[in-house]
Amino acid sequence: MRSHGVPTLPDPTPNATTASAGQVDKRSPAFQSAQRACRTVQAELAQAKPKQSIAAQLRQAECMRAHGVSDFPDPLPGGGFTVPSTINSQSPKFIAASNACANS
C-alpha cells in the first residue's frame, strides 16, 4: 500500500486479523488505487495461517534473546508480542537477530 501511494498506512499489529488504516482516508483516490493494486497480496495474506502458535512465538523470543536482544519479551498469553519501548527495532542488533530468527 505504501509503495502504491499511501505512505502513511501504519504497520499491522501482531494479532490483527486486518490491517488498520489509521488516519488514512479510505475513500481517497490514492487509497482506492493502492487497494486495487494490492489485491493479490491481500488475498495471499487472508489465506495465510492467522497466527503463529504460542510455541513458535516462544521459540522466536528465545532466539531473539540468544542473538543479543536480551530483553525481548515472551509472547502474550493470547499470542503476539508487546515489545517495550526500550528495544530499538531499527538497531542493527535487532535487525540481525530478527533476520536470524525469522524461521524460528
Sequence and secondary structure as in RCSB ss.txt:
>XXXX:A:sequence
MRSHGVPTLPDPTPNATTASAGQVDKRSPAFQSAQRACRTVQAELAQAKPKQSIAAQLRQAECMRAHGVSDFPDP
LPGGGFTVPSTINSQSPKFIAASNACANS
>XXXX:A:secstr
 GGGT TT     TT SS   TT  TTSHHHHHHHHHTHHHHHHHHHS SS  HHHHHHHHHHHHHTT TT    
 TTS     TTS TTSHHHHHHHHHTTT 
